[in-house]
Amino acid sequence: MALLLDSSGTTADYCCLIRRRCKRRRKKRSERKGRVGDRLPRTQQRLLTVEGGEVKSMSSCSTDVKENRNLDNLFSKEGVAAEAAQLPNGSAGGGRKRPLEEGNNGHAHSKYRPKKRKKVPGPILPKNALMQLNEIKPGLQYKLLSQTGPVHAPVFVMTVEVNGQLFEGSGPTKKKAKLNAAEKALRSFVQFPNASEAHMAMGRTLSVHTDFTSDQADFPDMLFNAFETSTPADDPFYLGSNSNGSFSSLGIEYPLLPSPVPNLVQAPLPPVPSPFISPTSGKNPVMILNELRPGLKYDFVSESGESHAKNFVMSVSVDAQIFQGSARNKKLAKARAAQAALYALFNMQLDQAPSSQPIPREGLQLHLPQVLADAVSRLVVDKFSELTDNFTSPHSRRKVLAGVVMTTGADVKEAQVICVSTGTKCINGEYMSDRGLALNDCHAEIVARRSLIRYLYSQLEHFLSNHEEEQLTSVFTRCDNRQGFRLKENVQFHLYISTSPCGDARIFSPHEAGMEDHGDRHPNRKARGQLRTKIESGEGTIPVRSTNTIQTWDGVLQGERLLTMSCSDKIARWNVVGFQGSLMSYFTEAIYFSSIILGSLYHADHLSRAMYQRITEIEDLPQSFSLNKPLLSGISNAEARQPGKAPNFSVNWTVGDPGLEVINATTGKDDLSRPSRLCKHALYSRWMRLHCKLSSTLRIKTVRPSSYHDAKQAAVEYHGAKQALFRAFHKAALGAWVKKPIEQDQFAPTT
């Protein structure tokens, strides 16, 4: 019994000792915290509040919070407050701090408000189609319909029912399949004026330039339903209009749609002009196409070109269509293939400056501009590759490549390459021929036009053939009045040049138009639009002299430089008088190019000015002539600059020829001094044969001319249009047309 009492006393003493030690530790800790509280910075001292004239500290350490919560049941609030009031700093000293009030987030005073953190401003993320659809119709249920494909590449099909209609979406994941289904649901009942606003509503930040002249929809599988005649105001699918007359349900301003017409036939929407924007935030075409069509595979097609100017071709298959892109490396070729797919399938042109956009043709337009331009370029380059054994032939060297492609309908796949040519130089004056046996101008686009005229002669010969099958292959048909011929319906010719034509179109476009380029900054400068001439046996052009524009035969032979009008000026002339020439106008009416496509250095303002804008004030044109305004366009895969010295030869090929003809640009003949098949003498001989066969149905009635010069002068209307062109240049103070010596045309076909 004594042992038990002794042991119980020892235990009590031990507990008292422990309590005293804990009390001392708490006291020291409270004093230490009080001293720290006196050294608080001013910013924290401002948070102290005064209550009842006494200053109270805000020392709310986590340990104090725990301690107060644990001892709250041992001490009353009044006792704690009395002990706290005895200390100047509000701490309880050896006693206990008052317990924290509930609802103050661990702070001692109810008036304490924590300092709000400032939100860091950042970009507002766009809403995808799933979010947009959920805002319009909350609570939709997406169901998994099927799962197909191997384990490593599954294909999920999700369905959603909206307004009684079932929409399916597929993708490599369930999330993407749901997104696809939501896109289809959105497109079914929300009408947008153009693809740009539709993509913005679906959360796709793309810069879209819609071709409003096209009859094709922005999406291949798109079906815009007409609004019902009566829509209840509380229908969640009804997009209400605000006071400004625009729809704002999706957070985007849409102009009001026209009122419904009988039989639910929706009136056509007017084009909505929108400024050029680029919200893609640096996304390249490959990334954007992958978001629209995930899991695409790019294939390497070919590699061509010399070692210093390689050209790679990549292809991608999207929606059962194959798109190709070419560039100096595979990465850029992939991007251009993706860009071609985006434009063809979704009508999207990414980050294209105004000066890089195509200028549509006036009148009937059978093709989408960019699709046509890329197709024409590819056809000409592929034909030249075929003719030069995949660019391995020594005659594949060139600075400029030109060609003409013919289309016979709306399908570009049926287009045919008519001719291909290269060259950048003109004849030396001492090699001029007074019998029409030498080519004076061996620039690629000029040679291509002569090849095209040769093709037209062959087509007239086919039409006059005794074989009915051969007659049907001709591009010509008789005019209604039986006087002359005309092209068959929808037959069009497209001129391709690998770079801008020399002269006014090229002189102000030394570099590719950049994204910051918004057009010609100095359109009124005197040098704009000036007539220019090529330099004999060299490259480049110079402005025409204001006086002495007549060249003489003996002057050139004695050393005076032979001047030839620039290619820009000659093409502008073809846009007035036609590319068929004066002799061909005996048989046909004026024939114009439907488009002019450049492989590089395309600038919309400079090219349009050079081609027709500078002569829009032309007057007194004969009835059968007009100012042609063809489609002007660059290509998606701009051709790389051809470095090195320009070769001294020019090659040409016309459909039906066995191979290339190589002409020495200095002499205007081949290396054996034989005349070219495109020289004046050769074309005039073919004209004479046709003139004899068609003497009764000619558009121009005249006696048989005695010389080449007389035959040209007899085309009165043609020369009237040409004089109107010269007057237009003179009236605009752009200079005078420089003519060749007249002696070179005074030859007969028998000489």
Disulfide bonds with the S-S distance in Angstrom:
none
